[in-house]
Amino acid sequence: MKIAVIGCGYWGNHLLRNFYQSKDWTLAYACDTDQKQLDKFAVMYPEAKTTTNYAEIMADNSVDAVAIATPVHTHYDIALAALGAGKHAWVEKPLTDSSATARKLIEAAEKNNVQLHVDHTYIYTPAVQKIKDLIDNGELGDFGIGSCSERNYACTHQQTSSGYFL
């Protein structure tokens, strides 16, 4: 599948690398408003196109999916455009800044028969997968709520309340 990464900052940088290295994906685009970032990624991922305008990606029928790693206040508009263009959307958490707009994205995905995925840090790591297996297999008994903590997390989100991440 061909994917475009929209938002090439702190987290988008990781997505670009991971999609580029994956045997399951072809990195088709890197999109960001910062041309200097794009110039850097054009050297690192020469097979991928670069653009500062995500509408170019939405118009490209060869792109199957987009990964959105932009500021939260932009998630809804970009994801809605992707879903409306018939593209699967992978959105970094939080999905949107309100439950009402999140519901609209779910409806748009269903209407257009595409997938809407909300990424969550560490969801695919071996430790988290093991915990999920233990819960799913009933090895931890009746499980209602769990808690864990992480230390030294490097990325902070100044414009978003931590409540959106829960």
C-alpha positions as CSV (number, residue, x, y, z in Angstrom):
1,M,0.0,0.0,0.0
2,K,1.1,3.5,-0.7
3,I,1.1,6.0,2.2
4,A,1.7,9.7,2.6
5,V,2.8,11.2,5.9
6,I,1.4,14.6,6.6
7,G,3.3,16.4,9.3
8,C,7.0,15.7,9.4
9,G,7.9,17.2,12.8
10,Y,8.9,15.3,15.9
11,W,6.5,12.3,15.5
12,G,6.1,12.5,11.8
13,N,9.8,12.0,11.4
14,H,9.5,8.6,13.1
15,L,6.5,7.7,11.0
16,L,8.4,8.5,7.8
17,R,11.3,6.3,8.9
18,N,9.1,3.4,9.9
19,F,6.9,3.4,6.8
20,Y,10.0,3.7,4.6
21,Q,11.6,0.7,6.2
22,S,8.5,-1.4,6.2
23,K,8.1,-4.1,3.7
24,D,4.3,-3.7,3.8
25,W,4.2,0.0,2.8
26,T,5.5,2.3,0.1
27,L,6.2,5.8,1.3
28,A,4.7,7.9,-1.5
29,Y,4.8,11.4,0.1
30,A,6.2,13.5,2.9
31,C,4.0,16.6,3.5
32,D,4.8,19.5,5.8
33,T,4.4,23.3,5.9
34,D,8.2,23.6,6.5
35,Q,10.0,23.4,3.2
36,K,13.4,23.0,5.0
37,Q,12.1,19.9,6.7
38,L,10.9,18.6,3.3
39,D,14.2,19.3,1.7
40,K,15.9,17.2,4.3
41,F,13.5,14.3,3.9
42,A,13.8,14.5,0.1
43,V,17.4,13.4,0.5
44,M,16.6,10.7,3.1
45,Y,13.6,9.3,1.2
46,P,14.3,10.0,-2.5
47,E,11.5,7.8,-3.8
48,A,8.9,9.8,-2.0
49,K,7.4,13.0,-3.4
50,T,7.4,16.1,-1.1
51,T,4.7,18.7,-0.9
52,T,3.6,21.6,1.4
53,N,0.0,21.1,0.3
54,Y,-1.9,18.1,1.5
55,A,-4.6,18.6,-1.2
56,E,-2.1,17.3,-3.7
57,I,-2.0,14.0,-1.8
58,M,-5.8,13.8,-1.7
59,A,-6.0,14.3,-5.5
60,D,-3.4,11.5,-6.1
61,N,-5.4,8.3,-6.7
62,S,-2.3,6.2,-6.3
63,V,-2.1,7.0,-2.6
64,D,-4.0,4.4,-0.5
65,A,-3.6,5.9,3.0
66,V,-2.4,8.9,4.9
67,A,-0.7,9.2,8.3
68,I,-1.5,12.4,10.1
69,A,1.0,13.8,12.6
70,T,0.1,17.4,12.7
71,P,-1.1,19.7,15.6
72,V,-4.4,18.4,17.0
73,H,-6.5,21.4,15.8
74,T,-5.7,20.3,12.2
75,H,-6.6,16.6,12.5
76,Y,-10.3,16.8,11.7
77,D,-9.9,18.8,8.5
78,I,-7.1,16.7,7.1
79,A,-8.6,13.4,8.1
80,L,-12.0,14.3,6.7
81,A,-10.4,15.3,3.4
82,A,-8.5,12.0,3.3
83,L,-11.6,9.9,4.1
84,G,-13.6,11.9,1.6
85,A,-10.9,11.1,-1.0
86,G,-11.3,7.4,-0.3
87,K,-8.0,7.1,1.6
88,H,-7.5,5.2,4.8
89,A,-6.5,7.5,7.6
90,W,-4.0,6.8,10.4
91,V,-4.2,9.7,12.9
92,E,-1.9,10.3,15.8
93,K,-3.7,10.7,19.1
94,P,-5.8,12.4,20.0
95,L,-8.1,11.8,17.1
96,T,-9.6,15.3,17.3
97,D,-10.2,18.0,19.9
98,S,-13.8,17.0,20.5
99,S,-16.0,13.9,20.6
100,A,-18.4,15.5,18.1
101,T,-15.8,15.8,15.4
102,A,-14.4,12.4,16.2
103,R,-17.9,10.9,15.6
104,K,-18.1,12.8,12.3
105,L,-14.8,11.2,11.2
106,I,-16.1,7.7,12.2
107,E,-19.2,8.4,10.1
108,A,-17.1,9.6,7.1
109,A,-14.9,6.4,7.3
110,E,-18.0,4.2,7.3
111,K,-19.6,6.1,4.5
112,N,-16.5,5.9,2.3
113,N,-15.7,2.3,3.3
114,V,-12.2,3.1,4.5
115,Q,-10.4,2.6,7.7
116,L,-9.8,5.2,10.4
117,H,-7.1,4.3,12.8
118,V,-6.0,6.3,15.9
119,D,-2.4,5.6,16.8
120,H,-1.3,5.2,20.4
121,T,2.2,5.4,21.6
122,Y,3.7,1.9,22.2
123,I,0.5,0.0,21.0
124,Y,2.7,-2.2,18.9
125,T,5.6,-2.7,21.3
126,P,6.3,-6.2,22.5
127,A,5.6,-5.3,26.2
128,V,2.2,-3.8,25.4
129,Q,1.3,-6.7,23.1
130,K,2.2,-9.1,25.9
131,I,0.0,-7.3,28.4
132,K,-2.8,-7.4,25.9
133,D,-2.3,-11.1,25.3
134,L,-2.4,-11.7,29.1
135,I,-5.6,-9.8,29.5
136,D,-7.2,-11.4,26.4
137,N,-6.3,-14.9,27.6
138,G,-7.7,-14.3,31.1
139,E,-4.3,-14.9,32.7
140,L,-4.8,-11.7,34.9
141,G,-8.3,-12.7,35.9
142,D,-11.2,-10.2,35.6
143,F,-9.5,-7.1,34.5
144,G,-11.2,-3.8,34.8
145,I,-8.6,-1.1,34.9
146,G,-4.8,-0.9,34.8
147,S,-2.3,1.8,35.3
148,C,1.3,2.2,34.2
149,S,3.7,5.1,34.0
150,E,6.5,6.1,31.8
151,R,9.5,8.2,32.6
152,N,11.6,10.6,30.6
153,Y,9.1,11.0,27.7
154,A,10.8,13.5,25.4
155,C,7.9,15.0,23.5
156,T,5.4,17.4,25.2
157,H,2.3,18.9,23.7
158,Q,2.0,22.5,24.7
159,Q,-1.3,23.2,22.9
160,T,-3.2,20.1,24.0
161,S,-4.4,19.0,27.4
162,S,-3.1,15.6,28.6
163,G,-6.8,14.6,29.0
164,Y,-7.1,14.3,25.2
165,F,-4.5,11.5,25.3
166,L,-6.5,9.3,27.7
